[in-house]
Structures are given as C-alpha cells and as structure tokens.
Amino acid sequence: MIARLGRSPARLSTLHEALRCVKRVHYSDDSMTTSPDKFTCTRCGNCCRGTGYVYVSTDEVDRIAAQLELPTDDFLETYCATHRGHLVLKSQKNQDCIFLEDNLCRVHDVKPDQCRKWPFWRSVVETYSGFRHAKSYCEGLKEFGYRDFVRVAEEEDVHPGH
C-alpha cells in the first residue's frame, strides 16, 4: 500500500505523484483486471445508497431547484438539512439519497459536484484502501485494478474532490 512506501496518503498532492508511487507496489487485485481505458458508470445506484452526506453549495441548490421548478426556499425546506454547519441533501428513510429513484438520479443533469466527481474522490484515488472499499460496491470499478484506476484519473486530468 502507499503507506508502505513511507508516504502518508494525505501527503500525496497530485495524481501524478500517486501514480509513481503505485507503480512500485504490487496490488493483489491488479492481475484480475482487463486494464480499462476509462471509467464508465453502470448506473447501479450503489454510490447513492446508505449513510453519508451529499454537501451542496448555494449554486447547486439554485440549479437543482430550477430543474425541479421550485422556489429556492421550498427546495431548501423539502430537500436540505445541515450537518456540522454545512448544507446537505436529506436522505430517504432507508438512508438512500433523496433523489435516487429506480437506481437513477432524478436530478442527474444538475446533480451536485460531489456526485458528479464520483468515483474520482481524493479518498478513492489517493488511497488503496479507499479504492478497495469503493470497488466493493461500485459496479463501474469492478474491472479496475488500483494502478489502472489512478492512471485513468491522471489521463483524464481528474482533480479529485472530497
């Protein structure tokens, strides 16, 4: 793992540096992959299920409210809450995202940046353990080994968030 190289995952400041680090380490799941060229979402909806928070900015609130043809105040009251002083989307009773319906996002065209960036989150790109966890439920990551995933992130010039 990256930590074995004497580097803290938090210290990896760029995807390029992360790629150089993972080239020196063998990961057991790399031999079972087909070296995909890009990530393709399968729309399984698994990233929208379970506990967690989707943080939203005021611009995102405005975009989603407009898509739903709701006044911003009505949108905030119906779909938003706060967590540790930050605006977040509410969840359904089963903890799934409030906008998840039949494995699809009701606001896909205007979904929050946090959702748009999945699976290229810092915790997934820069740490092998984060990648393994994401791969355990993200159908689109099933064919990836960690090295290939980091390579794809670098080639697509992805700037991970969260």
C-alpha positions in Angstrom: 0.0 0.0 0.0 1.0 3.6 -0.4 1.8 3.8 3.4 4.4 1.1 2.9 6.3 3.5 0.7 6.9 5.8 3.7 4.4 8.3 2.4 1.2 9.3 4.1 -1.8 9.2 1.7 -2.7 12.8 2.9 0.7 14.0 1.6 0.1 12.8 -2.0 -0.5 16.2 -3.5 -1.0 15.2 -7.1 -2.3 12.2 -9.1 1.0 12.1 -10.9 2.8 11.5 -7.7 0.3 8.9 -6.7 0.8 7.1 -10.0 4.5 7.0 -9.5 4.0 5.5 -6.0 1.6 2.8 -7.0 3.9 1.6 -9.8 6.4 0.4 -7.2 3.9 -1.7 -5.2 2.0 -4.9 -6.2 -1.7 -5.0 -5.5 -3.3 -8.4 -5.5 -6.4 -7.3 -7.5 -4.4 -6.0 -10.4 -3.9 -9.4 -12.0 -7.7 -9.9 -12.3 -8.3 -6.8 -14.4 -8.6 -6.0 -18.1 -6.9 -2.6 -18.0 -10.0 -0.5 -18.8 -9.3 2.8 -20.6 -11.9 4.9 -18.8 -14.4 4.7 -16.1 -18.0 4.1 -17.2 -20.9 4.5 -14.8 -23.2 1.4 -14.9 -26.0 3.4 -13.2 -26.2 0.7 -10.5 -27.1 3.4 -8.0 -24.9 1.9 -5.3 -23.0 5.2 -4.7 -26.3 6.8 -3.8 -27.2 4.3 -1.1 -26.6 4.1 2.6 -25.4 6.5 5.2 -23.4 9.6 4.2 -23.8 13.2 3.2 -24.1 15.0 -0.1 -22.9 18.5 0.5 -24.4 21.2 -1.7 -23.4 24.8 -2.4 -25.8 27.7 -3.0 -25.1 27.5 -6.7 -26.0 23.8 -6.7 -29.2 24.5 -4.7 -30.2 27.1 -7.2 -29.5 24.7 -10.2 -31.4 21.8 -8.7 -34.3 24.0 -7.5 -34.6 25.4 -11.0 -34.6 21.9 -12.5 -37.4 20.9 -10.2 -39.2 24.1 -10.9 -39.3 25.0 -7.2 -38.6 28.3 -5.4 -35.3 28.0 -3.6 -36.9 28.4 -0.1 -39.3 25.5 -0.9 -36.4 23.4 -2.2 -34.3 24.1 1.0 -37.2 23.1 3.3 -38.1 20.0 1.4 -34.7 18.6 0.3 -32.0 20.1 2.5 -30.7 19.8 6.1 -27.5 20.9 7.8 -24.6 18.8 9.0 -21.9 20.4 11.2 -22.8 23.8 9.8 -22.8 22.7 6.1 -25.8 22.4 3.8 -26.5 18.8 2.8 -29.2 16.9 0.9 -31.7 15.0 3.1 -31.8 11.2 2.8 -34.8 8.9 2.4 -35.9 6.9 5.4 -33.7 4.0 4.3 -30.7 6.4 4.1 -30.5 6.5 0.3 -30.2 9.8 -1.4 -33.4 11.7 -1.6 -33.1 11.9 -5.4 -32.5 8.2 -6.0 -35.4 6.6 -7.8 -35.2 3.2 -9.6 -31.4 3.3 -9.4 -31.4 6.7 -11.3 -30.8 10.2 -10.1 -33.9 12.4 -10.5 -31.6 15.4 -10.9 -28.8 13.8 -12.9 -28.3 16.7 -15.3 -27.8 19.1 -12.4 -26.5 16.8 -9.7 -24.1 18.2 -7.1 -20.3 18.3 -7.9 -19.7 15.8 -5.2 -21.8 13.3 -7.1 -20.5 14.3 -10.5 -16.9 13.6 -9.4 -17.6 10.1 -8.2 -15.6 7.8 -8.1 -12.7 10.2 -8.5 -12.7 11.4 -4.9 -9.4 12.0 -3.2 -10.0 9.1 -0.8 -10.5 6.7 -3.7 -7.8 7.9 -6.0 -5.0 8.5 -3.4 -5.5 5.5 -1.1 -5.6 1.9 -1.9 -7.9 1.1 1.0 -10.3 3.8 -0.2 -10.2 2.3 -3.7 -10.9 -1.2 -2.4 -13.8 0.0 -0.4 -15.3 1.8 -3.4 -14.7 -1.1 -5.6 -16.7 -3.4 -3.2 -19.9 -1.6 -4.2 -19.3 0.4 -7.4 -20.1 -1.8 -10.4 -18.2 0.6 -12.7 -14.9 -0.1 -10.7 -15.2 -3.9 -10.9 -12.8 -4.3 -13.8 -10.2 -1.9 -12.4 -7.1 -2.6 -10.5 -5.8 0.3 -8.5 -2.9 1.2 -10.8 -5.3 1.3 -13.8 -7.8 3.5 -11.9 -5.1 6.0 -10.9 -3.7 6.0 -14.5 -7.2 6.7 -15.9 -7.7 9.5 -13.3 -4.4 11.0 -14.4 -5.0 10.7 -18.1 -8.4 12.3 -17.8 -6.8 15.1 -15.7 -9.2 14.5 -13.0 -9.0 16.8 -9.9 -10.5 14.7 -7.1 -12.7 16.2 -4.6 -13.7 15.1 -1.1 
